[in-house]
Amino acid sequence: MIPEDRKGRIYRSMYEGAVWENTNFPDTAVTAIGINPQNPKTAYAGAYNPFYAQWGLYKIVEGLKWEKIMPLPFEERLFRINCIEVSHTDSNIVFVGTDQGLYMSLDNALTWNYNLGPFNISSIQFFKKKVFVTTNGNTRSDGIYVSYDLGETWQIYTYWLFCTEMIAGQRLNPVQPAYFILGDTLKGVSVTRESPYNWQNISETLPVKQVTSLAYFFQRPTSIFAGTVNGVYKYGQVHTEVIPHYDEKITQLKKAHLIKNYPNPFNASTIIQYQIPKFSFVRMKIFNTLGQEIKCLVETQKETGSYSIKWDGKDKLGNNVVSGIYLVRLESEAFVDMKKTLLIR
């Protein structure tokens, strides 16, 4: 679904974007959409019109018509709905984040509980038996909050200013550890594995650090999309580059070439590609950010051609190294090239 935030239109495609239909949403600005992952024909949407003091939460079932289910009869305050999340394991569980707290329903939006007021809730994430929310109210209490009992009680997990969104990749696969990805309006994008702690920032090449939204390609955890105040940027590679040996590009090279490794970030192992223009002695080493040598991957003479080597995230003694940024250094004659890679355990 795609919202049109000014005129209140929401379009839906059941054909992978080839054909779109108007769902006839009420003529009010759309602020958030939440789709039932078990039944994509059921969705929720938030509406907001501050000029006429109007807001609401709407629900559509099987594409029939939008039904207004909020505000509740006793609610007189004006809320802006920032995010809506439906549990991927139980579609009766619906959480709605607003600019003044969190609404929670465990019975398919029939009854609601309220908590975390007056925090500005910027995102909601169900993960295993936990629920995480991020807050973004420009206060020192902002950060990531966690509940272990479906929202009855909450505790601070990590203090973090200016959080705009946090998502967990691979959440539909409970066997593999998940990528947690966090966006904020000050530092850009940060990532971690399995729990939202010990974050690694990956925004060095992101031109705009004011991240307002995130998207994640579940099949390829290196593909992260960041929506910013100046456009959408993609992190990572979607396809690997295959370069044949001894082609014209290699023979025209005047110096060795270190190609970006894939995947990056990586968890178990990563493939590092490089090209050598002529017969020469080649050395490739892995260093940490303190300049300490972790492992030597290549140290021999090489003919002209393209090569690749796998680093399994272990040091020269065969021990797993910790999560963090590492440097891949390629030396060939008087040429030196270096690239960064991010390991996330």
Phi and psi in degrees as GROMACS dihedral restraints (atoms count N, CA, C in turn):
[ dihedral_restraints ]
;  ai    aj    ak    al  type     phi  dphi    fc
    3     4     5     6     1  -128.6    20    10
    4     5     6     7     1   126.1    20    10
    6     7     8     9     1   -89.1    20    10
    7     8     9    10     1   151.1    20    10
    9    10    11    12     1  -111.9    20    10
   10    11    12    13     1   103.6    20    10
   12    13    14    15     1   -73.4    20    10
   13    14    15    16     1   -13.2    20    10
   15    16    17    18     1   -97.3    20    10
   16    17    18    19     1   -36.9    20    10
   18    19    20    21     1  -108.0    20    10
   19    20    21    22     1     3.2    20    10
   21    22    23    24     1    78.0    20    10
   22    23    24    25     1    24.1    20    10
   24    25    26    27     1   -99.1    20    10
   25    26    27    28     1   138.4    20    10
   27    28    29    30     1  -125.1    20    10
   28    29    30    31     1   125.3    20    10
   30    31    32    33     1  -106.0    20    10
   31    32    33    34     1   147.6    20    10
   33    34    35    36     1  -130.3    20    10
   34    35    36    37     1   140.3    20    10
   36    37    38    39     1  -123.0    20    10
   37    38    39    40     1   128.1    20    10
   39    40    41    42     1  -103.8    20    10
   40    41    42    43     1     8.1    20    10
   42    43    44    45     1  -130.8    20    10
   43    44    45    46     1    44.2    20    10
   45    46    47    48     1    55.1    20    10
   46    47    48    49     1    35.6    20    10
   48    49    50    51     1    87.9    20    10
   49    50    51    52     1    -1.2    20    10
   51    52    53    54     1   -74.8    20    10
   52    53    54    55     1   -35.3    20    10
   54    55    56    57     1  -132.4    20    10
   55    56    57    58     1   135.6    20    10
   57    58    59    60     1  -121.9    20    10
   58    59    60    61     1   147.2    20    10
   60    61    62    63     1  -130.8    20    10
   61    62    63    64     1   145.1    20    10
   63    64    65    66     1   -79.0    20    10
   64    65    66    67     1   129.0    20    10
   66    67    68    69     1   -90.0    20    10
   67    68    69    70     1     3.9    20    10
   69    70    71    72     1    60.0    20    10
   70    71    72    73     1    49.4    20    10
   72    73    74    75     1   -71.2    20    10
   73    74    75    76     1   147.8    20    10
   75    76    77    78     1   -55.4    20    10
   76    77    78    79     1   153.1    20    10
   78    79    80    81     1   -77.6    20    10
   79    80    81    82     1    68.0    20    10
   81    82    83    84     1  -141.5    20    10
   82    83    84    85     1   146.3    20    10
   84    85    86    87     1   -57.8    20    10
   85    86    87    88     1   135.0    20    10
   87    88    89    90     1   -91.5    20    10
   88    89    90    91     1   129.3    20    10
   90    91    92    93     1  -112.5    20    10
   91    92    93    94     1   -20.2    20    10
   93    94    95    96     1  -162.8    20    10
   94    95    96    97     1   152.6    20    10
   96    97    98    99     1  -134.8    20    10
   97    98    99   100     1   136.8    20    10
   99   100   101   102     1  -130.7    20    10
  100   101   102   103     1   126.9    20    10
  102   103   104   105     1  -110.8    20    10
  103   104   105   106     1   136.9    20    10
  105   106   107   108     1   -68.2    20    10
  106   107   108   109     1   113.7    20    10
  108   109   110   111     1   -66.7    20    10
  109   110   111   112     1   -20.9    20    10
  111   112   113   114     1   -86.7    20    10
  112   113   114   115     1   -19.9    20    10
  114   115   116   117     1  -148.6    20    10
  115   116   117   118     1    88.7    20    10
  117   118   119   120     1   -61.1    20    10
  118   119   120   121     1   -11.4    20    10
  120   121   122   123     1   -78.7    20    10
  121   122   123   124     1    -9.8    20    10
  123   124   125   126     1  -104.5    20    10
  124   125   126   127     1   128.1    20    10
  126   127   128   129     1  -147.1    20    10
  127   128   129   130     1   161.6    20    10
  129   130   131   132     1  -122.7    20    10
  130   131   132   133     1   151.7    20    10
  132   133   134   135     1  -145.8    20    10
  133   134   135   136     1   144.2    20    10
  135   136   137   138     1  -102.1    20    10
  136   137   138   139     1   139.9    20    10
  138   139   140   141     1  -124.4    20    10
  139   140   141   142     1   149.8    20    10
  141   142   143   144     1  -156.2    20    10
  142   143   144   145     1   128.8    20    10
  144   145   146   147     1  -140.6    20    10
  145   146   147   148     1    93.7    20    10
  147   148   149   150     1   -67.8    20    10
  148   149   150   151     1   -23.4    20    10
  150   151   152   153     1   -69.1    20    10
  151   152   153   154     1   -31.1    20    10
  153   154   155   156     1  -111.4    20    10
  154   155   156   157     1    14.3    20    10
  156   157   158   159     1    51.9    20    10
  157   158   159   160     1    47.3    20    10
  159   160   161   162     1  -119.1    20    10
  160   161   162   163     1   139.7    20    10
  162   163   164   165     1  -153.6    20    10
  163   164   165   166     1   165.0    20    10
  165   166   167   168     1  -177.0    20    10
  166   167   168   169     1   158.7    20    10
  168   169   170   171     1  -112.8    20    10
  169   170   171   172     1   126.9    20    10
  171   172   173   174     1  -117.0    20    10
  172   173   174   175     1   153.4    20    10
  174   175   176   177     1  -133.9    20    10
  175   176   177   178     1   139.0    20    10
  177   178   179   180     1  -124.2    20    10
  178   179   180   181     1   135.9    20    10
  180   181   182   183     1  -121.6    20    10
  181   182   183   184     1   125.2    20    10
  183   184   185   186     1    55.1    20    10
  184   185   186   187     1    28.4    20    10
  186   187   188   189     1    70.3    20    10
  187   188   189   190     1    19.6    20    10
  189   190   191   192     1   -79.3    20    10
  190   191   192   193     1   -73.0    20    10
  192   193   194   195     1  -160.1    20    10
  193   194   195   196     1   154.0    20    10
  195   196   197   198     1   -75.5    20    10
  196   197   198   199     1   132.6    20    10
  198   199   200   201     1  -117.6    20    10
  199   200   201   202     1   130.1    20    10
  201   202   203   204     1   -82.1    20    10
  202   203   204   205     1   122.9    20    10
  204   205   206   207     1  -118.1    20    10
  205   206   207   208     1    -5.9    20    10
  207   208   209   210     1  -142.7    20    10
  208   209   210   211     1   154.3    20    10
  210   211   212   213     1   -74.7    20    10
  211   212   213   214     1   158.9    20    10
  213   214   215   216     1   -69.3    20    10
  214   215   216   217     1   156.8    20    10
  216   217   218   219     1   -56.4    20    10
  217   218   219   220     1   -32.5    20    10
  219   220   221   222     1   -90.4    20    10
  220   221   222   223     1    -3.2    20    10
  222   223   224   225     1   -89.0    20    10
  223   224   225   226     1   120.9    20    10
  225   226   227   228     1  -108.7    20    10
  226   227   228   229     1   -13.1    20    10
  228   229   230   231     1   -75.3    20    10
  229   230   231   232     1   157.4    20    10
  231   232   233   234     1   -97.1    20    10
  232   233   234   235     1   114.0    20    10
  234   235   236   237     1  -107.5    20    10
  235   236   237   238     1   148.7    20    10
  237   238   239   240     1  -112.1    20    10
  238   239   240   241     1   122.4    20    10
  240   241   242   243     1   -81.9    20    10
  241   242   243   244     1   120.7    20    10
  243   244   245   246     1   -94.4    20    10
  244   245   246   247     1   -33.2    20    10
  246   247   248   249     1  -157.4    20    10
  247   248   249   250     1   150.7    20    10
  249   250   251   252     1  -135.8    20    10
  250   251   252   253     1   131.1    20    10
  252   253   254   255     1  -135.0    20    10
  253   254   255   256     1   130.4    20    10
  255   256   257   258     1  -106.9    20    10
  256   257   258   259     1   132.6    20    10
  258   259   260   261     1   -58.7    20    10
  259   260   261   262     1   136.9    20    10
  261   262   263   264     1   -81.8    20    10
  262   263   264   265     1    -5.9    20    10
  264   265   266   267     1  -109.5    20    10
  265   266   267   268     1   -21.8    20    10
  267   268   269   270     1  -145.9    20    10
  268   269   270   271     1   105.8    20    10
  270   271   272   273     1   -71.7    20    10
  271   272   273   274     1    -6.0    20    10
  273   274   275   276     1   -75.3    20    10
  274   275   276   277     1   -16.6    20    10
  276   277   278   279     1   -94.3    20    10
  277   278   279   280     1   116.1    20    10
  279   280   281   282     1  -130.4    20    10
  280   281   282   283     1   126.5    20    10
  282   283   284   285     1  -115.5    20    10
  283   284   285   286     1   138.5    20    10
  285   286   287   288     1  -125.8    20    10
  286   287   288   289     1   118.7    20    10
  288   289   290   291     1   -96.6    20    10
  289   290   291   292     1   131.0    20    10
  291   292   293   294     1  -121.6    20    10
  292   293   294   295     1   179.2    20    10
  294   295   296   297     1   -78.6    20    10
  295   296   297   298     1     1.3    20    10
  297   298   299   300     1  -136.5    20    10
  298   299   300   301     1    26.1    20    10
  300   301   302   303     1   132.6    20    10
  301   302   303   304     1  -169.6    20    10
  303   304   305   306     1  -123.7    20    10
  304   305   306   307     1   129.2    20    10
  306   307   308   309     1  -101.4    20    10
  307   308   309   310     1   139.1    20    10
  309   310   311   312     1  -135.2    20    10
  310   311   312   313     1   133.4    20    10
  312   313   314   315     1  -128.2    20    10
  313   314   315   316     1   135.6    20    10
  315   316   317   318     1  -110.8    20    10
  316   317   318   319     1     4.8    20    10
  318   319   320   321     1  -131.4    20    10
  319   320   321   322     1    45.2    20    10
  321   322   323   324     1    64.0    20    10
  322   323   324   325     1    41.1    20    10
  324   325   326   327     1    70.0    20    10
  325   326   327   328     1    21.9    20    10
  327   328   329   330     1   -83.2    20    10
  328   329   330   331     1   -44.7    20    10
  330   331   332   333     1  -127.6    20    10
  331   332   333   334     1   156.8    20    10
  333   334   335   336     1  -135.2    20    10
  334   335   336   337     1   145.5    20    10
  336   337   338   339     1  -115.2    20    10
  337   338   339   340     1   156.3    20    10
  339   340   341   342     1  -125.3    20    10
  340   341   342   343     1   138.9    20    10
  342   343   344   345     1  -155.2    20    10
  343   344   345   346     1   173.0    20    10
  345   346   347   348     1    59.3    20    10
  346   347   348   349     1    25.7    20    10
  348   349   350   351     1   -79.4    20    10
  349   350   351   352     1   145.3    20    10
  351   352   353   354     1  -102.6    20    10
  352   353   354   355     1    36.7    20    10
  354   355   356   357     1   -63.9    20    10
  355   356   357   358     1   146.2    20    10
  357   358   359   360     1   -86.1    20    10
  358   359   360   361     1   104.2    20    10
  360   361   362   363     1   -81.7    20    10
  361   362   363   364     1   121.0    20    10
  363   364   365   366     1  -101.7    20    10
  364   365   366   367     1   -23.5    20    10
  366   367   368   369     1  -161.3    20    10
  367   368   369   370     1   157.9    20    10
  369   370   371   372     1  -131.4    20    10
  370   371   372   373     1   139.4    20    10
  372   373   374   375     1  -143.2    20    10
  373   374   375   376     1   116.5    20    10
  375   376   377   378     1   -82.4    20    10
  376   377   378   379     1   132.8    20    10
  378   379   380   381     1  -147.5    20    10
  379   380   381   382     1   112.5    20    10
  381   382   383   384     1    54.2    20    10
  382   383   384   385     1  -121.4    20    10
  384   385   386   387     1   -99.9    20    10
  385   386   387   388     1    14.2    20    10
  387   388   389   390     1  -113.6    20    10
  388   389   390   391     1   160.5    20    10
  390   391   392   393     1  -127.8    20    10
  391   392   393   394     1   127.2    20    10
  393   394   395   396     1  -111.7    20    10
  394   395   396   397     1   141.2    20    10
  396   397   398   399     1  -131.2    20    10
  397   398   399   400     1   149.9    20    10
  399   400   401   402     1  -111.2    20    10
  400   401   402   403     1   147.5    20    10
  402   403   404   405     1  -120.0    20    10
  403   404   405   406     1   148.1    20    10
  405   406   407   408     1  -146.8    20    10
  406   407   408   409     1    78.4    20    10
  408   409   410   411     1  -119.1    20    10
  409   410   411   412     1    15.2    20    10
  411   412   413   414     1    57.9    20    10
  412   413   414   415     1    41.0    20    10
  414   415   416   417     1  -126.8    20    10
  415   416   417   418     1   165.1    20    10
  417   418   419   420     1   -73.6    20    10
  418   419   420   421     1    -7.7    20    10
  420   421   422   423     1   -88.7    20    10
  421   422   423   424     1    -3.5    20    10
  423   424   425   426     1   -66.6    20    10
  424   425   426   427     1   150.2    20    10
  426   427   428   429     1   161.1    20    10
  427   428   429   430     1  -152.2    20    10
  429   430   431   432     1  -107.7    20    10
  430   431   432   433     1   124.0    20    10
  432   433   434   435     1  -111.4    20    10
  433   434   435   436     1   148.5    20    10
  435   436   437   438     1  -129.3    20    10
  436   437   438   439     1   144.8    20    10
  438   439   440   441     1  -126.7    20    10
  439   440   441   442     1   135.1    20    10
  441   442   443   444     1  -103.6    20    10
  442   443   444   445     1     1.5    20    10
  444   445   446   447     1  -132.4    20    10
  445   446   447   448     1    40.2    20    10
  447   448   449   450     1    56.6    20    10
  448   449   450   451     1    40.5    20    10
  450   451   452   453     1    94.3    20    10
  451   452   453   454     1    -0.6    20    10
  453   454   455   456     1   -68.1    20    10
  454   455   456   457     1   -43.4    20    10
  456   457   458   459     1  -130.1    20    10
  457   458   459   460     1   151.2    20    10
  459   460   461   462     1  -134.1    20    10
  460   461   462   463     1   150.8    20    10
  462   463   464   465     1  -143.1    20    10
  463   464   465   466     1   152.9    20    10
  465   466   467   468     1   -69.3    20    10
  466   467   468   469     1   133.9    20    10
  468   469   470   471     1  -101.6    20    10
  469   470   471   472     1   -48.6    20    10
  471   472   473   474     1  -148.8    20    10
  472   473   474   475     1   129.3    20    10
  474   475   476   477     1   -75.1    20    10
  475   476   477   478     1   131.1    20    10
  477   478   479   480     1  -157.0    20    10
  478   479   480   481     1   119.1    20    10
  480   481   482   483     1   -78.9    20    10
  481   482   483   484     1   148.2    20    10
  483   484   485   486     1    62.2    20    10
  484   485   486   487     1    34.6    20    10
  486   487   488   489     1   -67.3    20    10
  487   488   489   490     1   131.1    20    10
  489   490   491   492     1  -108.5    20    10
  490   491   492   493     1   -35.0    20    10
  492   493   494   495     1  -164.3    20    10
  493   494   495   496     1   145.1    20    10
  495   496   497   498     1  -132.5    20    10
  496   497   498   499     1   132.5    20    10
  498   499   500   501     1  -130.0    20    10
  499   500   501   502     1   155.5    20    10
  501   502   503   504     1  -117.4    20    10
  502   503   504   505     1   118.9    20    10
  504   505   506   507     1   -81.4    20    10
  505   506   507   508     1   158.7    20    10
  507   508   509   510     1    59.5    20    10
  508   509   510   511     1    26.1    20    10
  510   511   512   513     1   -68.9    20    10
  511   512   513   514     1   -17.6    20    10
  513   514   515   516     1   -82.8    20    10
  514   515   516   517     1    -5.4    20    10
  516   517   518   519     1  -115.9    20    10
  517   518   519   520     1    95.6    20    10
  519   520   521   522     1   -71.4    20    10
  520   521   522   523     1   -10.4    20    10
  522   523   524   525     1   -79.4    20    10
  523   524   525   526     1   -47.1    20    10
  525   526   527   528     1   -82.3    20    10
  526   527   528   529     1   146.5    20    10
  528   529   530   531     1   -66.5    20    10
  529   530   531   532     1   151.3    20    10
  531   532   533   534     1   -95.8    20    10
  532   533   534   535     1   152.7    20    10
  534   535   536   537     1   -85.8    20    10
  535   536   537   538     1   129.1    20    10
  537   538   539   540     1  -101.5    20    10
  538   539   540   541     1   131.5    20    10
  540   541   542   543     1  -125.4    20    10
  541   542   543   544     1   128.9    20    10
  543   544   545   546     1  -124.1    20    10
  544   545   546   547     1   133.4    20    10
  546   547   548   549     1  -115.6    20    10
  547   548   549   550     1   143.6    20    10
  549   550   551   552     1  -143.3    20    10
  550   551   552   553     1   172.3    20    10
  552   553   554   555     1   -94.3    20    10
  553   554   555   556     1    10.9    20    10
  555   556   557   558     1  -122.6    20    10
  556   557   558   559     1   -45.7    20    10
  558   559   560   561     1  -111.2    20    10
  559   560   561   562     1    -3.1    20    10
  561   562   563   564     1    92.0    20    10
  562   563   564   565     1  -123.1    20    10
  564   565   566   567     1  -120.4    20    10
  565   566   567   568     1   135.7    20    10
  567   568   569   570     1  -130.7    20    10
  568   569   570   571     1   153.3    20    10
  570   571   572   573     1  -135.1    20    10
  571   572   573   574     1   158.1    20    10
  573   574   575   576     1  -157.6    20    10
  574   575   576   577     1   177.4    20    10
  576   577   578   579     1  -120.7    20    10
  577   578   579   580     1   144.1    20    10
  579   580   581   582     1    70.8    20    10
  580   581   582   583     1   -38.5    20    10
  582   583   584   585     1  -148.7    20    10
  583   584   585   586     1   148.8    20    10
  585   586   587   588     1   -76.0    20    10
  586   587   588   589     1    71.8    20    10
  588   589   590   591     1  -149.5    20    10
  589   590   591   592     1   163.5    20    10
  591   592   593   594     1    51.6    20    10
  592   593   594   595     1    60.6    20    10
  594   595   596   597     1   -76.4    20    10
  595   596   597   598     1   145.9    20    10
  597   598   599   600     1  -116.7    20    10
  598   599   600   601     1   123.5    20    10
  600   601   602   603     1   -79.2    20    10
  601   602   603   604     1   134.1    20    10
  603   604   605   606     1  -121.4    20    10
  604   605   606   607     1    27.8    20    10
  606   607   608   609     1  -100.5    20    10
  607   608   609   610     1    16.5    20    10
  609   610   611   612     1   -58.9    20    10
  610   611   612   613     1   -38.1    20    10
  612   613   614   615     1   -99.2    20    10
  613   614   615   616     1     6.5    20    10
  615   616   617   618     1   -81.5    20    10
  616   617   618   619     1   115.7    20    10
  618   619   620   621     1   -64.0    20    10
  619   620   621   622     1   -32.3    20    10
  621   622   623   624     1  -121.0    20    10
  622   623   624   625     1   121.4    20    10
  624   625   626   627     1   -89.1    20    10
  625   626   627   628     1    -7.5    20    10
  627   628   629   630     1   -83.1    20    10
  628   629   630   631     1    83.1    20    10
  630   631   632   633     1   -86.4    20    10
  631   632   633   634     1   126.6    20    10
  633   634   635   636     1  -106.9    20    10
  634   635   636   637     1   -21.4    20    10
  636   637   638   639     1  -157.8    20    10
  637   638   639   640     1   160.6    20    10
  639   640   641   642     1  -134.4    20    10
  640   641   642   643     1   151.3    20    10
  642   643   644   645     1  -140.8    20    10
  643   644   645   646     1   154.8    20    10
  645   646   647   648     1  -139.6    20    10
  646   647   648   649     1   132.1    20    10
  648   649   650   651     1   -89.8    20    10
  649   650   651   652     1   105.0    20    10
  651   652   653   654     1   -60.7    20    10
  652   653   654   655     1   -35.8    20    10
  654   655   656   657     1   -72.7    20    10
  655   656   657   658     1   -23.6    20    10
  657   658   659   660     1  -131.6    20    10
  658   659   660   661     1    97.9    20    10
  660   661   662   663     1   -66.5    20    10
  661   662   663   664     1    -5.8    20    10
  663   664   665   666     1   -88.6    20    10
  664   665   666   667     1    -4.6    20    10
  666   667   668   669     1   -98.7    20    10
  667   668   669   670     1   102.6    20    10
  669   670   671   672     1  -117.9    20    10
  670   671   672   673     1   132.0    20    10
  672   673   674   675     1  -111.0    20    10
  673   674   675   676     1   128.0    20    10
  675   676   677   678     1  -116.6    20    10
  676   677   678   679     1   120.9    20    10
  678   679   680   681     1   -87.7    20    10
  679   680   681   682     1   126.6    20    10
  681   682   683   684     1  -122.9    20    10
  682   683   684   685     1   178.1    20    10
  684   685   686   687     1   -71.1    20    10
  685   686   687   688     1    -6.8    20    10
  687   688   689   690     1  -126.9    20    10
  688   689   690   691     1    23.9    20    10
  690   691   692   693     1   123.3    20    10
  691   692   693   694     1  -176.9    20    10
  693   694   695   696     1  -107.0    20    10
  694   695   696   697     1   134.3    20    10
  696   697   698   699     1  -124.1    20    10
  697   698   699   700     1   146.1    20    10
  699   700   701   702     1  -112.6    20    10
  700   701   702   703     1   134.8    20    10
  702   703   704   705     1  -109.3    20    10
  703   704   705   706     1   131.9    20    10
  705   706   707   708     1   101.7    20    10
  706   707   708   709     1   173.8    20    10
  708   709   710   711     1  -107.8    20    10
  709   710   711   712     1   140.3    20    10
  711   712   713   714     1   -91.6    20    10
  712   713   714   715     1   -34.8    20    10
  714   715   716   717     1  -128.2    20    10
  715   716   717   718     1   145.3    20    10
  717   718   719   720     1   -79.8    20    10
  718   719   720   721     1   156.2    20    10
  720   721   722   723     1  -102.0    20    10
  721   722   723   724     1   122.6    20    10
  723   724   725   726     1  -104.7    20    10
  724   725   726   727     1   119.8    20    10
  726   727   728   729     1  -117.6    20    10
  727   728   729   730     1   121.3    20    10
  729   730   731   732     1   -69.1    20    10
  730   731   732   733     1   152.6    20    10
  732   733   734   735     1   -70.2    20    10
  733   734   735   736     1   144.5    20    10
  735   736   737   738     1    59.1    20    10
  736   737   738   739     1    34.9    20    10
  738   739   740   741     1   -86.4    20    10
  739   740   741   742     1   178.0    20    10
  741   742   743   744     1   -65.3    20    10
  742   743   744   745     1   -33.1    20    10
  744   745   746   747     1   -61.0    20    10
  745   746   747   748     1   -39.3    20    10
  747   748   749   750     1   -69.8    20    10
  748   749   750   751     1   -44.8    20    10
  750   751   752   753     1   -66.6    20    10
  751   752   753   754     1   -22.0    20    10
  753   754   755   756     1   -86.6    20    10
  754   755   756   757     1   -11.0    20    10
  756   757   758   759     1   -66.7    20    10
  757   758   759   760     1   140.5    20    10
  759   760   761   762     1   -96.9    20    10
  760   761   762   763     1   -15.8    20    10
  762   763   764   765     1  -148.5    20    10
  763   764   765   766     1   165.9    20    10
  765   766   767   768     1   -63.4    20    10
  766   767   768   769     1   158.1    20    10
  768   769   770   771     1  -136.6    20    10
  769   770   771   772     1   123.5    20    10
  771   772   773   774     1   -97.8    20    10
  772   773   774   775     1   117.4    20    10
  774   775   776   777     1   -91.0    20    10
  775   776   777   778     1   147.4    20    10
  777   778   779   780     1   -58.6    20    10
  778   779   780   781     1   133.8    20    10
  780   781   782   783     1   -72.0    20    10
  781   782   783   784     1   159.6    20    10
  783   784   785   786     1  -142.4    20    10
  784   785   786   787     1   133.6    20    10
  786   787   788   789     1   -76.8    20    10
  787   788   789   790     1   162.2    20    10
  789   790   791   792     1  -154.5    20    10
  790   791   792   793     1   108.2    20    10
  792   793   794   795     1   -71.7    20    10
  793   794   795   796     1   164.7    20    10
  795   796   797   798     1  -138.3    20    10
  796   797   798   799     1   163.4    20    10
  798   799   800   801     1  -114.4    20    10
  799   800   801   802     1   -54.8    20    10
  801   802   803   804     1   -94.4    20    10
  802   803   804   805     1   -51.1    20    10
  804   805   806   807     1  -155.4    20    10
  805   806   807   808     1   163.3    20    10
  807   808   809   810     1  -141.7    20    10
  808   809   810   811     1   149.9    20    10
  810   811   812   813     1  -102.3    20    10
  811   812   813   814     1   127.9    20    10
  813   814   815   816     1  -110.3    20    10
  814   815   816   817     1   123.6    20    10
  816   817   818   819     1  -107.4    20    10
  817   818   819   820     1   145.8    20    10
  819   820   821   822     1  -153.1    20    10
  820   821   822   823     1   158.8    20    10
  822   823   824   825     1  -125.5    20    10
  823   824   825   826     1   141.3    20    10
  825   826   827   828     1  -120.3    20    10
  826   827   828   829     1   123.0    20    10
  828   829   830   831     1   -79.5    20    10
  829   830   831   832     1   -21.9    20    10
  831   832   833   834     1  -155.5    20    10
  832   833   834   835     1   166.1    20    10
  834   835   836   837     1   -58.9    20    10
  835   836   837   838     1   123.9    20    10
  837   838   839   840     1  -164.5    20    10
  838   839   840   841     1   167.7    20    10
  840   841   842   843     1   -83.6    20    10
  841   842   843   844     1   132.1    20    10
  843   844   845   846     1  -123.8    20    10
  844   845   846   847     1   137.2    20    10
  846   847   848   849     1  -133.8    20    10
  847   848   849   850     1   130.6    20    10
  849   850   851   852     1  -129.4    20    10
  850   851   852   853     1   127.2    20    10
  852   853   854   855     1  -132.5    20    10
  853   854   855   856     1   156.3    20    10
  855   856   857   858     1  -107.2    20    10
  856   857   858   859     1   132.0    20    10
  858   859   860   861     1  -125.2    20    10
  859   860   861   862     1   155.0    20    10
  861   862   863   864     1   -89.4    20    10
  862   863   864   865     1   178.9    20    10
  864   865   866   867     1   -72.1    20    10
  865   866   867   868     1    -9.2    20    10
  867   868   869   870     1   -89.6    20    10
  868   869   870   871     1    -0.9    20    10
  870   871   872   873     1    85.9    20    10
  871   872   873   874     1     8.3    20    10
  873   874   875   876     1   -83.6    20    10
  874   875   876   877     1   134.7    20    10
  876   877   878   879     1   -71.1    20    10
  877   878   879   880     1   129.3    20    10
  879   880   881   882     1   -97.1    20    10
  880   881   882   883     1   -47.2    20    10
  882   883   884   885     1  -163.1    20    10
  883   884   885   886     1   145.8    20    10
  885   886   887   888     1  -100.1    20    10
  886   887   888   889     1   120.7    20    10
  888   889   890   891     1   -94.2    20    10
  889   890   891   892     1   -35.4    20    10
  891   892   893   894     1  -138.4    20    10
  892   893   894   895     1   135.4    20    10
  894   895   896   897     1  -159.6    20    10
  895   896   897   898     1    78.9    20    10
  897   898   899   900     1  -164.4    20    10
  898   899   900   901     1   175.0    20    10
  900   901   902   903     1   -85.7    20    10
  901   902   903   904     1   142.1    20    10
  903   904   905   906     1  -130.1    20    10
  904   905   906   907     1   142.9    20    10
  906   907   908   909     1   -78.6    20    10
  907   908   909   910     1   170.3    20    10
  909   910   911   912     1   -59.5    20    10
  910   911   912   913     1   134.4    20    10
  912   913   914   915     1   155.3    20    10
  913   914   915   916     1  -179.4    20    10
  915   916   917   918     1  -103.1    20    10
  916   917   918   919     1   141.1    20    10
  918   919   920   921     1  -136.5    20    10
  919   920   921   922     1   159.0    20    10
  921   922   923   924     1  -143.4    20    10
  922   923   924   925     1   149.4    20    10
  924   925   926   927     1  -144.4    20    10
  925   926   927   928     1   147.1    20    10
  927   928   929   930     1   -99.6    20    10
  928   929   930   931     1   134.2    20    10
  930   931   932   933     1  -110.0    20    10
  931   932   933   934     1   125.6    20    10
  933   934   935   936     1   -93.9    20    10
  934   935   936   937     1    15.4    20    10
  936   937   938   939     1    73.8    20    10
  937   938   939   940     1    22.7    20    10
  939   940   941   942     1  -116.6    20    10
  940   941   942   943     1   156.4    20    10
  942   943   944   945     1   -86.9    20    10
  943   944   945   946     1  -174.5    20    10
  945   946   947   948     1   -69.1    20    10
  946   947   948   949     1   -12.7    20    10
  948   949   950   951     1   -96.5    20    10
  949   950   951   952     1    -0.2    20    10
  951   952   953   954     1    86.8    20    10
  952   953   954   955     1    12.1    20    10
  954   955   956   957     1   -92.1    20    10
  955   956   957   958     1   144.0    20    10
  957   958   959   960     1   -66.2    20    10
  958   959   960   961     1   132.6    20    10
  960   961   962   963     1   -86.9    20    10
  961   962   963   964     1   162.1    20    10
  963   964   965   966     1   -78.7    20    10
  964   965   966   967     1   164.1    20    10
  966   967   968   969     1   -60.6    20    10
  967   968   969   970     1   145.2    20    10
  969   970   971   972     1   155.8    20    10
  970   971   972   973     1  -175.7    20    10
  972   973   974   975     1   -90.7    20    10
  973   974   975   976     1   133.9    20    10
  975   976   977   978     1  -127.6    20    10
  976   977   978   979     1   156.0    20    10
  978   979   980   981     1  -111.4    20    10
  979   980   981   982     1   129.5    20    10
  981   982   983   984     1   -99.8    20    10
  982   983   984   985     1   119.4    20    10
  984   985   986   987     1  -114.8    20    10
  985   986   987   988     1   123.3    20    10
  987   988   989   990     1  -111.9    20    10
  988   989   990   991     1   127.9    20    10
  990   991   992   993     1  -122.4    20    10
  991   992   993   994     1   135.1    20    10
  993   994   995   996     1  -150.9    20    10
  994   995   996   997     1   112.1    20    10
  996   997   998   999     1    54.2    20    10
  997   998   999  1000     1  -122.4    20    10
  999  1000  1001  1002     1   -91.4    20    10
 1000  1001  1002  1003     1     4.3    20    10
 1002  1003  1004  1005     1   -94.5    20    10
 1003  1004  1005  1006     1   137.4    20    10
 1005  1006  1007  1008     1  -135.1    20    10
 1006  1007  1008  1009     1   130.6    20    10
 1008  1009  1010  1011     1  -134.0    20    10
 1009  1010  1011  1012     1   149.4    20    10
 1011  1012  1013  1014     1  -144.5    20    10
 1012  1013  1014  1015     1   138.7    20    10
 1014  1015  1016  1017     1  -136.3    20    10
 1015  1016  1017  1018     1   155.7    20    10
 1017  1018  1019  1020     1   -95.7    20    10
 1018  1019  1020  1021     1   148.2    20    10
 1020  1021  1022  1023     1  -138.3    20    10
 1021  1022  1023  1024     1   150.5    20    10
 1023  1024  1025  1026     1  -116.9    20    10
 1024  1025  1026  1027     1   121.3    20    10
 1026  1027  1028  1029     1  -101.6    20    10
 1027  1028  1029  1030     1   128.0    20    10
 1029  1030  1031  1032     1  -125.0    20    10
 1030  1031  1032  1033     1   113.8    20    10
